[in-house]
């Protein structure tokens, strides 16, 4: 049984009215990085995942979960 990482970044970002570009600026990455994370092309590093959670004021577990 293969597990995969599911993310809810787009949903949580949109709830707060942030664009991808605004989110990227807040965490110090490019808009493309946010886009690739949201589209599950790129798995964020632990540091990036924690930065995203901090900016969105939400637990990292709300942004990312393992499903299998």
C-alpha positions as CSV (number, residue, x, y, z in Angstrom):
1,X,0.0,0.0,0.0
2,X,1.6,3.2,-1.2
3,X,1.0,6.3,0.8
4,X,0.9,9.7,-0.9
5,X,1.0,13.2,0.4
6,X,-2.2,15.2,0.1
7,X,-2.2,18.9,0.6
8,X,-4.9,21.5,1.4
9,X,-2.6,24.5,0.8
10,X,-4.8,26.0,-1.9
11,X,-7.9,25.8,0.2
12,X,-6.3,27.3,3.3
13,X,-4.6,30.0,1.3
14,X,-7.8,31.0,-0.5
15,X,-9.7,31.1,2.9
16,X,-7.4,33.9,3.9
17,X,-7.7,35.7,0.6
18,X,-4.1,35.3,-0.4
19,X,-2.9,34.9,-4.0
20,X,-0.1,32.5,-4.8
21,X,2.3,35.5,-5.3
22,X,1.4,37.0,-1.9
23,X,1.8,33.6,-0.2
24,X,5.2,33.2,-1.9
25,X,6.4,36.6,-0.7
26,X,5.4,35.8,2.9
27,X,7.3,32.6,3.0
28,X,10.3,33.6,0.8
29,X,9.8,31.4,-2.3
30,X,8.6,32.0,-5.8
31,X,5.0,31.9,-6.9
32,X,5.9,28.9,-9.1
33,X,7.0,27.0,-6.0
34,X,3.6,27.6,-4.3
35,X,1.9,26.5,-7.5
36,X,3.9,23.3,-7.7
37,X,3.2,22.4,-4.1
38,X,-0.5,23.1,-4.5
39,X,-0.6,20.9,-7.6
40,X,1.3,18.1,-5.8
41,X,4.1,18.3,-8.3
42,X,6.6,19.2,-5.6
43,X,6.7,17.9,-2.0
44,X,7.8,20.8,0.2
45,X,10.7,20.5,2.6
46,X,10.0,20.3,6.3
47,X,11.1,23.9,6.7
48,X,8.9,25.2,3.9
49,X,5.9,23.2,5.2
50,X,6.4,24.8,8.6
51,X,6.7,28.3,7.1
52,X,3.5,27.8,5.2
53,X,1.7,26.6,8.3
54,X,3.1,29.6,10.3
55,X,2.0,32.2,7.7
56,X,-1.5,30.6,7.6
57,X,-1.7,30.3,11.4
58,X,-2.7,26.7,11.1
59,X,-1.1,23.3,12.2
60,X,1.0,21.7,9.5
61,X,-1.2,18.7,9.8
62,X,-4.1,20.7,8.4
63,X,-2.1,21.6,5.3
64,X,-0.6,18.1,4.6
65,X,-1.7,14.6,5.3
66,X,-0.6,11.1,4.3
67,X,-3.2,8.9,2.6
68,X,-2.7,5.3,1.5
